[in-house]
Amino acid sequence: MTVAEETNPYQIALQQLDTVASVIGLDESIHGILQKPKRELTVNFPVKMDAGGTKMFTGYRCQHNTGRGPAKGGIRYHPHTDIDEVRALAMLMTWKCAVVNIPFGGAKGGVICDPSTLSRNELEDLTRRYTTEISSMIGPDSDIPAPDMGTNGQIMAWIMDTYSMHAGHTVPAVVTGKPVSIGGSEGRVDATGLGVVMVTGEAAKRFGVSLPSARVVVQGFGNVGNAAARIFAKHGAKVVGVSDQYGGVYNENGLDIPALCEYAKRTGQVMGFRESQDVTNSELLELPCDVLVPAAINNVITASNAERIRARLIVEAANGPTTPVADKILFDRGIKLIPDILANAGGVTVSYFEWVQDIQSFFWSESQVNHRLGRIMTRALGDVLDAADKYEVDLRTAAYAVGVSRVAEATITRGIYP
Ligand code: NAD
């Protein structure tokens, strides 16, 4: 298999669906329905640039499935995003919402751009124009975006404002991950990272790893990786390695995470942090540790490094960090892996809470949010562990079995229209 074949995200998503279809005995026609995105849109649009003139950008929105409720999924701003990545991530969202049993289908969006090279004005104009271009798809009852790589609460605020201007009234529930001042939820910023730590804590008990003394390595120091590293450290775990796109830092005795957060904020990177050794991203993934948390991009654990991974447990905070070939190598080596559609579902779960709060205009405290998140993550992990025992499969296949079965059941129960 070529590297391009091993790492095409949509081919990987289809392959994972095929694997689980044979495990659960999925009906052939339902399998056919679930292989295809329900609806997708490509938009090309101009943005006025500060230097004068306009530049054309390409964006996407894809709804994979809405059988269990409105479509839900993030928007990614990244120079290398494309329609296959967006399709794959939309499909993952369908399974993820079903694994944590929240009433949403799956969607994803993206714009091909490097947000770090755009001014604030350009970023706002790009966001408002992209929102207008995809406005026929999004809405509080149809498709609800959220942040993903390269986007954040401010961008969600511009999306909400643009949609509301067109509607003629404020529609907070059209996006989640908004700032609290305009209808965001307490606890949303850290929710994905907190969910990662909650699932790791529960899984660690089952697999004989003690979280309070565990050595943890986190790849990525953005929305998810930063929160996960902080919360792991708060729970007493020793975070020995952390990286961002430029490279990483390692200290076998544990990094001072609050000081590292401060350092990364000031300098824009983690490398060069005191009392640590600089490492490359490839070296970071192969550090000896108990828990490895890929929290950056997809396809970082592949056939070329899976043999050298020295973690006992891998917890996929990023979407799609491990290829199917690497999955098999890790499974054969006895390394446990908590898959993305379970491990990083804390974000969409608190997004669901945000949507519910917006619709009711009735808001919860952070401790209520975190308590409800803990209940959902623990129950979802239990469902996946039960499925792994029932079908005698690895945890990714088990998570897919739970998610795909629930979506299939909804499809069969609703029936095929007309
Ligand atoms: P982000 O843009 O906030 O942060 C990404 C981090 O990864 C940054 O620290 C960046 O420097 C680093 N990075 C980028 N390219 C890299 C590379 N080639 N090697 C190593 N590090 C690199 O993004 P995020 O929102 O934290 O998302 C990270 C992952 O988590 C993505 O896969 C995303 O789909 C997934 N995810 C995010 C959320 C969420 O709530 N934001 C929820 C579920 C899943």
Residues whose N, C-alpha, C, O or C-beta is under 5 A from the ligand:
A	BS01	NAD	P147 D148 M149 G150 T192 G220 F221 G222 N223 V224 G225 S243 D244 Q245 N281 A295 A296 I297 A317 A318 N319 N344 G347
